[in-house]
Amino acid sequence: MTDISFYHLTIRSLENVLPKLLEKTLEAGDRAVIFVSSEERVKELDDLLWTFDPKSWLPHGTSKDGYAAEQPVWITCENDNPNNASYLFLIDGIRLEQIDGYKRVFDLFDGHDENAVNDARTRWKFYKEKGVRPTYWQEDKNGKWSRAQ
């Protein structure tokens, strides 16, 4: 069964958290798909991953780059998995009917946006009703993640 983890971003922003999670994904030898809401958002995250840390390189691609099957991280606004990723990152409040086929799904949402928090609660309930047991992750003041009970 696919594990879905909700990451409640209250200390750091998506732009700070996502690259670090992707680095850990690649270090573990896995691939990722980042599913976003629009082509504009694809471009924003593509730019972010090239520039977030001058000392780091996070290999990734988009439909504009091509070679999807060869990309360790694929950013898209389409519900596809062309790089055979085992990790899926859902951004911008996206909810998928089917998450089978992924080892782990990350639902990242802005804890300072009341609408985003309410939408995350709705997604949580949706996945539970589908028989998935979601987990909830909180960030402490030191930037460490802990699973909430």
PyMOL commands that place a pseudoatom at each C-alpha (Angstrom):
pseudoatom trace, name=CA, resn=MET, resi=1, chain=A, elem=C, hetatm=0, pos=[0.000, 0.000, 0.000]
pseudoatom trace, name=CA, resn=THR, resi=2, chain=A, elem=C, hetatm=0, pos=[1.210, 3.487, -0.840]
pseudoatom trace, name=CA, resn=ASP, resi=3, chain=A, elem=C, hetatm=0, pos=[2.311, 5.646, 2.068]
pseudoatom trace, name=CA, resn=ILE, resi=4, chain=A, elem=C, hetatm=0, pos=[1.035, 9.240, 1.909]
pseudoatom trace, name=CA, resn=SER, resi=5, chain=A, elem=C, hetatm=0, pos=[2.717, 11.802, 4.133]
pseudoatom trace, name=CA, resn=PHE, resi=6, chain=A, elem=C, hetatm=0, pos=[1.289, 15.251, 4.760]
pseudoatom trace, name=CA, resn=TYR, resi=7, chain=A, elem=C, hetatm=0, pos=[3.969, 17.884, 5.395]
pseudoatom trace, name=CA, resn=HIS, resi=8, chain=A, elem=C, hetatm=0, pos=[2.564, 20.905, 7.217]
pseudoatom trace, name=CA, resn=LEU, resi=9, chain=A, elem=C, hetatm=0, pos=[4.941, 23.749, 6.308]
pseudoatom trace, name=CA, resn=THR, resi=10, chain=A, elem=C, hetatm=0, pos=[4.946, 26.228, 9.178]
pseudoatom trace, name=CA, resn=ILE, resi=11, chain=A, elem=C, hetatm=0, pos=[8.619, 27.127, 9.653]
pseudoatom trace, name=CA, resn=ARG, resi=12, chain=A, elem=C, hetatm=0, pos=[10.178, 26.878, 6.202]
pseudoatom trace, name=CA, resn=SER, resi=13, chain=A, elem=C, hetatm=0, pos=[8.615, 27.448, 2.802]
pseudoatom trace, name=CA, resn=LEU, resi=14, chain=A, elem=C, hetatm=0, pos=[8.041, 24.930, 0.036]
pseudoatom trace, name=CA, resn=GLU, resi=15, chain=A, elem=C, hetatm=0, pos=[11.007, 26.468, -1.788]
pseudoatom trace, name=CA, resn=ASN, resi=16, chain=A, elem=C, hetatm=0, pos=[13.245, 25.533, 1.172]
pseudoatom trace, name=CA, resn=VAL, resi=17, chain=A, elem=C, hetatm=0, pos=[11.765, 22.122, 1.979]
pseudoatom trace, name=CA, resn=LEU, resi=18, chain=A, elem=C, hetatm=0, pos=[11.166, 20.570, -1.447]
pseudoatom trace, name=CA, resn=PRO, resi=19, chain=A, elem=C, hetatm=0, pos=[14.808, 20.602, -2.660]
pseudoatom trace, name=CA, resn=LYS, resi=20, chain=A, elem=C, hetatm=0, pos=[15.981, 18.948, 0.571]
pseudoatom trace, name=CA, resn=LEU, resi=21, chain=A, elem=C, hetatm=0, pos=[13.350, 16.201, 0.307]
pseudoatom trace, name=CA, resn=LEU, resi=22, chain=A, elem=C, hetatm=0, pos=[14.341, 15.641, -3.312]
pseudoatom trace, name=CA, resn=GLU, resi=23, chain=A, elem=C, hetatm=0, pos=[18.022, 15.393, -2.371]
pseudoatom trace, name=CA, resn=LYS, resi=24, chain=A, elem=C, hetatm=0, pos=[17.134, 12.696, 0.170]
pseudoatom trace, name=CA, resn=THR, resi=25, chain=A, elem=C, hetatm=0, pos=[15.047, 10.909, -2.455]
pseudoatom trace, name=CA, resn=LEU, resi=26, chain=A, elem=C, hetatm=0, pos=[17.984, 10.779, -4.868]
pseudoatom trace, name=CA, resn=GLU, resi=27, chain=A, elem=C, hetatm=0, pos=[20.424, 9.793, -2.097]
pseudoatom trace, name=CA, resn=ALA, resi=28, chain=A, elem=C, hetatm=0, pos=[18.154, 6.805, -1.398]
pseudoatom trace, name=CA, resn=GLY, resi=29, chain=A, elem=C, hetatm=0, pos=[18.460, 5.805, -5.066]
pseudoatom trace, name=CA, resn=ASP, resi=30, chain=A, elem=C, hetatm=0, pos=[14.844, 6.642, -5.877]
pseudoatom trace, name=CA, resn=ARG, resi=31, chain=A, elem=C, hetatm=0, pos=[13.225, 8.829, -8.534]
pseudoatom trace, name=CA, resn=ALA, resi=32, chain=A, elem=C, hetatm=0, pos=[10.525, 11.457, -8.088]
pseudoatom trace, name=CA, resn=VAL, resi=33, chain=A, elem=C, hetatm=0, pos=[7.671, 13.122, -9.912]
pseudoatom trace, name=CA, resn=ILE, resi=34, chain=A, elem=C, hetatm=0, pos=[6.561, 16.580, -8.792]
pseudoatom trace, name=CA, resn=PHE, resi=35, chain=A, elem=C, hetatm=0, pos=[2.946, 17.182, -9.777]
pseudoatom trace, name=CA, resn=VAL, resi=36, chain=A, elem=C, hetatm=0, pos=[1.982, 20.875, -9.829]
pseudoatom trace, name=CA, resn=SER, resi=37, chain=A, elem=C, hetatm=0, pos=[-1.070, 22.874, -10.875]
pseudoatom trace, name=CA, resn=SER, resi=38, chain=A, elem=C, hetatm=0, pos=[0.115, 24.654, -14.042]
pseudoatom trace, name=CA, resn=GLU, resi=39, chain=A, elem=C, hetatm=0, pos=[2.832, 25.112, -16.655]
pseudoatom trace, name=CA, resn=GLU, resi=40, chain=A, elem=C, hetatm=0, pos=[3.772, 28.372, -14.921]
pseudoatom trace, name=CA, resn=ARG, resi=41, chain=A, elem=C, hetatm=0, pos=[4.344, 26.435, -11.705]
pseudoatom trace, name=CA, resn=VAL, resi=42, chain=A, elem=C, hetatm=0, pos=[6.437, 23.858, -13.598]
pseudoatom trace, name=CA, resn=LYS, resi=43, chain=A, elem=C, hetatm=0, pos=[8.671, 26.706, -14.780]
pseudoatom trace, name=CA, resn=GLU, resi=44, chain=A, elem=C, hetatm=0, pos=[8.925, 28.199, -11.260]
pseudoatom trace, name=CA, resn=LEU, resi=45, chain=A, elem=C, hetatm=0, pos=[10.016, 24.903, -9.714]
pseudoatom trace, name=CA, resn=ASP, resi=46, chain=A, elem=C, hetatm=0, pos=[12.358, 24.138, -12.612]
pseudoatom trace, name=CA, resn=ASP, resi=47, chain=A, elem=C, hetatm=0, pos=[14.075, 27.486, -12.010]
pseudoatom trace, name=CA, resn=LEU, resi=48, chain=A, elem=C, hetatm=0, pos=[14.132, 26.878, -8.248]
pseudoatom trace, name=CA, resn=LEU, resi=49, chain=A, elem=C, hetatm=0, pos=[15.809, 23.492, -8.540]
pseudoatom trace, name=CA, resn=TRP, resi=50, chain=A, elem=C, hetatm=0, pos=[18.573, 24.951, -10.719]
pseudoatom trace, name=CA, resn=THR, resi=51, chain=A, elem=C, hetatm=0, pos=[19.263, 27.832, -8.328]
pseudoatom trace, name=CA, resn=PHE, resi=52, chain=A, elem=C, hetatm=0, pos=[18.294, 26.887, -4.740]
pseudoatom trace, name=CA, resn=ASP, resi=53, chain=A, elem=C, hetatm=0, pos=[21.873, 26.158, -3.639]
pseudoatom trace, name=CA, resn=PRO, resi=54, chain=A, elem=C, hetatm=0, pos=[24.951, 27.186, -5.652]
pseudoatom trace, name=CA, resn=LYS, resi=55, chain=A, elem=C, hetatm=0, pos=[26.901, 24.237, -4.161]
pseudoatom trace, name=CA, resn=SER, resi=56, chain=A, elem=C, hetatm=0, pos=[24.282, 21.672, -5.098]
pseudoatom trace, name=CA, resn=TRP, resi=57, chain=A, elem=C, hetatm=0, pos=[23.068, 20.085, -8.307]
pseudoatom trace, name=CA, resn=LEU, resi=58, chain=A, elem=C, hetatm=0, pos=[19.661, 18.464, -8.413]
pseudoatom trace, name=CA, resn=PRO, resi=59, chain=A, elem=C, hetatm=0, pos=[19.165, 16.724, -11.777]
pseudoatom trace, name=CA, resn=HIS, resi=60, chain=A, elem=C, hetatm=0, pos=[15.640, 17.145, -13.083]
pseudoatom trace, name=CA, resn=GLY, resi=61, chain=A, elem=C, hetatm=0, pos=[13.630, 17.836, -16.177]
pseudoatom trace, name=CA, resn=THR, resi=62, chain=A, elem=C, hetatm=0, pos=[10.317, 18.944, -17.634]
pseudoatom trace, name=CA, resn=SER, resi=63, chain=A, elem=C, hetatm=0, pos=[8.445, 18.342, -20.879]
pseudoatom trace, name=CA, resn=LYS, resi=64, chain=A, elem=C, hetatm=0, pos=[10.428, 21.211, -22.410]
pseudoatom trace, name=CA, resn=ASP, resi=65, chain=A, elem=C, hetatm=0, pos=[13.670, 19.299, -21.717]
pseudoatom trace, name=CA, resn=GLY, resi=66, chain=A, elem=C, hetatm=0, pos=[12.486, 15.932, -22.968]
pseudoatom trace, name=CA, resn=TYR, resi=67, chain=A, elem=C, hetatm=0, pos=[14.138, 12.614, -22.189]
pseudoatom trace, name=CA, resn=ALA, resi=68, chain=A, elem=C, hetatm=0, pos=[11.558, 11.970, -19.458]
pseudoatom trace, name=CA, resn=ALA, resi=69, chain=A, elem=C, hetatm=0, pos=[12.592, 8.363, -18.847]
pseudoatom trace, name=CA, resn=GLU, resi=70, chain=A, elem=C, hetatm=0, pos=[16.137, 9.482, -18.050]
pseudoatom trace, name=CA, resn=GLN, resi=71, chain=A, elem=C, hetatm=0, pos=[15.237, 12.241, -15.574]
pseudoatom trace, name=CA, resn=PRO, resi=72, chain=A, elem=C, hetatm=0, pos=[15.685, 11.403, -11.863]
pseudoatom trace, name=CA, resn=VAL, resi=73, chain=A, elem=C, hetatm=0, pos=[13.171, 14.141, -10.982]
pseudoatom trace, name=CA, resn=TRP, resi=74, chain=A, elem=C, hetatm=0, pos=[10.320, 15.042, -13.341]
pseudoatom trace, name=CA, resn=ILE, resi=75, chain=A, elem=C, hetatm=0, pos=[8.248, 18.211, -12.877]
pseudoatom trace, name=CA, resn=THR, resi=76, chain=A, elem=C, hetatm=0, pos=[4.836, 18.137, -14.524]
pseudoatom trace, name=CA, resn=CYS, resi=77, chain=A, elem=C, hetatm=0, pos=[1.281, 19.416, -14.472]
pseudoatom trace, name=CA, resn=GLU, resi=78, chain=A, elem=C, hetatm=0, pos=[0.099, 16.155, -16.060]
pseudoatom trace, name=CA, resn=ASN, resi=79, chain=A, elem=C, hetatm=0, pos=[-0.823, 13.058, -14.101]
pseudoatom trace, name=CA, resn=ASP, resi=80, chain=A, elem=C, hetatm=0, pos=[1.917, 10.836, -15.456]
pseudoatom trace, name=CA, resn=ASN, resi=81, chain=A, elem=C, hetatm=0, pos=[5.027, 8.998, -14.328]
pseudoatom trace, name=CA, resn=PRO, resi=82, chain=A, elem=C, hetatm=0, pos=[7.316, 8.929, -17.372]
pseudoatom trace, name=CA, resn=ASN, resi=83, chain=A, elem=C, hetatm=0, pos=[10.507, 8.410, -15.352]
pseudoatom trace, name=CA, resn=ASN, resi=84, chain=A, elem=C, hetatm=0, pos=[9.143, 5.415, -13.409]
pseudoatom trace, name=CA, resn=ALA, resi=85, chain=A, elem=C, hetatm=0, pos=[9.381, 7.295, -10.108]
pseudoatom trace, name=CA, resn=SER, resi=86, chain=A, elem=C, hetatm=0, pos=[8.616, 5.660, -6.796]
pseudoatom trace, name=CA, resn=TYR, resi=87, chain=A, elem=C, hetatm=0, pos=[8.073, 8.984, -4.994]
pseudoatom trace, name=CA, resn=LEU, resi=88, chain=A, elem=C, hetatm=0, pos=[5.362, 11.487, -5.862]
pseudoatom trace, name=CA, resn=PHE, resi=89, chain=A, elem=C, hetatm=0, pos=[5.320, 15.061, -4.574]
pseudoatom trace, name=CA, resn=LEU, resi=90, chain=A, elem=C, hetatm=0, pos=[1.913, 16.754, -4.695]
pseudoatom trace, name=CA, resn=ILE, resi=91, chain=A, elem=C, hetatm=0, pos=[2.101, 20.537, -4.652]
pseudoatom trace, name=CA, resn=ASP, resi=92, chain=A, elem=C, hetatm=0, pos=[-0.536, 23.273, -4.839]
pseudoatom trace, name=CA, resn=GLY, resi=93, chain=A, elem=C, hetatm=0, pos=[-3.281, 21.234, -3.159]
pseudoatom trace, name=CA, resn=ILE, resi=94, chain=A, elem=C, hetatm=0, pos=[-3.479, 18.575, -5.851]
pseudoatom trace, name=CA, resn=ARG, resi=95, chain=A, elem=C, hetatm=0, pos=[-5.452, 15.461, -4.979]
pseudoatom trace, name=CA, resn=LEU, resi=96, chain=A, elem=C, hetatm=0, pos=[-5.236, 12.300, -7.039]
pseudoatom trace, name=CA, resn=GLU, resi=97, chain=A, elem=C, hetatm=0, pos=[-7.900, 9.626, -7.178]
pseudoatom trace, name=CA, resn=GLN, resi=98, chain=A, elem=C, hetatm=0, pos=[-5.266, 6.906, -7.600]
pseudoatom trace, name=CA, resn=ILE, resi=99, chain=A, elem=C, hetatm=0, pos=[-1.873, 6.938, -5.926]
pseudoatom trace, name=CA, resn=ASP, resi=100, chain=A, elem=C, hetatm=0, pos=[-1.116, 3.243, -6.437]
pseudoatom trace, name=CA, resn=GLY, resi=101, chain=A, elem=C, hetatm=0, pos=[2.189, 2.534, -8.083]
pseudoatom trace, name=CA, resn=TYR, resi=102, chain=A, elem=C, hetatm=0, pos=[4.154, 4.910, -5.869]
pseudoatom trace, name=CA, resn=LYS, resi=103, chain=A, elem=C, hetatm=0, pos=[6.045, 3.792, -2.800]
pseudoatom trace, name=CA, resn=ARG, resi=104, chain=A, elem=C, hetatm=0, pos=[5.493, 7.134, -1.099]
pseudoatom trace, name=CA, resn=VAL, resi=105, chain=A, elem=C, hetatm=0, pos=[3.460, 10.267, -1.755]
pseudoatom trace, name=CA, resn=PHE, resi=106, chain=A, elem=C, hetatm=0, pos=[4.320, 13.630, -0.204]
pseudoatom trace, name=CA, resn=ASP, resi=107, chain=A, elem=C, hetatm=0, pos=[1.537, 16.202, 0.153]
pseudoatom trace, name=CA, resn=LEU, resi=108, chain=A, elem=C, hetatm=0, pos=[3.196, 19.520, 0.994]
pseudoatom trace, name=CA, resn=PHE, resi=109, chain=A, elem=C, hetatm=0, pos=[1.002, 22.416, 2.078]
pseudoatom trace, name=CA, resn=ASP, resi=110, chain=A, elem=C, hetatm=0, pos=[1.458, 25.927, 3.466]
pseudoatom trace, name=CA, resn=GLY, resi=111, chain=A, elem=C, hetatm=0, pos=[0.551, 26.004, 7.158]
pseudoatom trace, name=CA, resn=HIS, resi=112, chain=A, elem=C, hetatm=0, pos=[0.124, 29.798, 7.071]
pseudoatom trace, name=CA, resn=ASP, resi=113, chain=A, elem=C, hetatm=0, pos=[-2.640, 29.659, 4.472]
pseudoatom trace, name=CA, resn=GLU, resi=114, chain=A, elem=C, hetatm=0, pos=[-5.974, 28.788, 6.089]
pseudoatom trace, name=CA, resn=ASN, resi=115, chain=A, elem=C, hetatm=0, pos=[-7.452, 27.618, 2.786]
pseudoatom trace, name=CA, resn=ALA, resi=116, chain=A, elem=C, hetatm=0, pos=[-4.461, 25.336, 2.163]
pseudoatom trace, name=CA, resn=VAL, resi=117, chain=A, elem=C, hetatm=0, pos=[-4.810, 23.841, 5.648]
pseudoatom trace, name=CA, resn=ASN, resi=118, chain=A, elem=C, hetatm=0, pos=[-8.535, 23.245, 5.193]
pseudoatom trace, name=CA, resn=ASP, resi=119, chain=A, elem=C, hetatm=0, pos=[-7.935, 21.707, 1.761]
pseudoatom trace, name=CA, resn=ALA, resi=120, chain=A, elem=C, hetatm=0, pos=[-5.270, 19.420, 3.277]
pseudoatom trace, name=CA, resn=ARG, resi=121, chain=A, elem=C, hetatm=0, pos=[-7.793, 18.238, 5.874]
pseudoatom trace, name=CA, resn=THR, resi=122, chain=A, elem=C, hetatm=0, pos=[-10.212, 17.431, 3.066]
pseudoatom trace, name=CA, resn=ARG, resi=123, chain=A, elem=C, hetatm=0, pos=[-7.525, 15.480, 1.190]
pseudoatom trace, name=CA, resn=TRP, resi=124, chain=A, elem=C, hetatm=0, pos=[-6.575, 13.640, 4.402]
pseudoatom trace, name=CA, resn=LYS, resi=125, chain=A, elem=C, hetatm=0, pos=[-10.190, 12.557, 4.870]
pseudoatom trace, name=CA, resn=PHE, resi=126, chain=A, elem=C, hetatm=0, pos=[-10.461, 11.546, 1.198]
pseudoatom trace, name=CA, resn=TYR, resi=127, chain=A, elem=C, hetatm=0, pos=[-7.396, 9.291, 1.375]
pseudoatom trace, name=CA, resn=LYS, resi=128, chain=A, elem=C, hetatm=0, pos=[-8.525, 7.741, 4.662]
pseudoatom trace, name=CA, resn=GLU, resi=129, chain=A, elem=C, hetatm=0, pos=[-11.887, 6.911, 3.093]
pseudoatom trace, name=CA, resn=LYS, resi=130, chain=A, elem=C, hetatm=0, pos=[-9.966, 5.221, 0.247]
pseudoatom trace, name=CA, resn=GLY, resi=131, chain=A, elem=C, hetatm=0, pos=[-8.310, 2.944, 2.814]
pseudoatom trace, name=CA, resn=VAL, resi=132, chain=A, elem=C, hetatm=0, pos=[-4.951, 4.720, 2.898]
pseudoatom trace, name=CA, resn=ARG, resi=133, chain=A, elem=C, hetatm=0, pos=[-3.428, 5.557, 6.275]
pseudoatom trace, name=CA, resn=PRO, resi=134, chain=A, elem=C, hetatm=0, pos=[-1.920, 9.004, 5.891]
pseudoatom trace, name=CA, resn=THR, resi=135, chain=A, elem=C, hetatm=0, pos=[0.797, 10.288, 8.204]
pseudoatom trace, name=CA, resn=TYR, resi=136, chain=A, elem=C, hetatm=0, pos=[1.217, 13.838, 9.408]
pseudoatom trace, name=CA, resn=TRP, resi=137, chain=A, elem=C, hetatm=0, pos=[4.618, 15.491, 9.727]
pseudoatom trace, name=CA, resn=GLN, resi=138, chain=A, elem=C, hetatm=0, pos=[5.326, 18.649, 11.717]
pseudoatom trace, name=CA, resn=GLU, resi=139, chain=A, elem=C, hetatm=0, pos=[8.390, 20.821, 11.600]
pseudoatom trace, name=CA, resn=ASP, resi=140, chain=A, elem=C, hetatm=0, pos=[9.916, 22.107, 14.829]
pseudoatom trace, name=CA, resn=LYS, resi=141, chain=A, elem=C, hetatm=0, pos=[11.704, 25.428, 15.323]
pseudoatom trace, name=CA, resn=ASN, resi=142, chain=A, elem=C, hetatm=0, pos=[15.033, 23.805, 14.446]
pseudoatom trace, name=CA, resn=GLY, resi=143, chain=A, elem=C, hetatm=0, pos=[13.751, 22.594, 11.072]
pseudoatom trace, name=CA, resn=LYS, resi=144, chain=A, elem=C, hetatm=0, pos=[13.509, 18.940, 12.152]
pseudoatom trace, name=CA, resn=TRP, resi=145, chain=A, elem=C, hetatm=0, pos=[10.539, 16.874, 11.038]
pseudoatom trace, name=CA, resn=SER, resi=146, chain=A, elem=C, hetatm=0, pos=[8.660, 14.622, 13.419]
pseudoatom trace, name=CA, resn=ARG, resi=147, chain=A, elem=C, hetatm=0, pos=[5.741, 12.353, 12.818]
pseudoatom trace, name=CA, resn=ALA, resi=148, chain=A, elem=C, hetatm=0, pos=[2.755, 13.519, 14.831]
pseudoatom trace, name=CA, resn=GLN, resi=149, chain=A, elem=C, hetatm=0, pos=[0.772, 10.930, 16.721]
for i in range(1, 149): cmd.bond("trace and resi %d" % i, "trace and resi %d" % (i + 1))
show_as sticks, trace
zoom trace
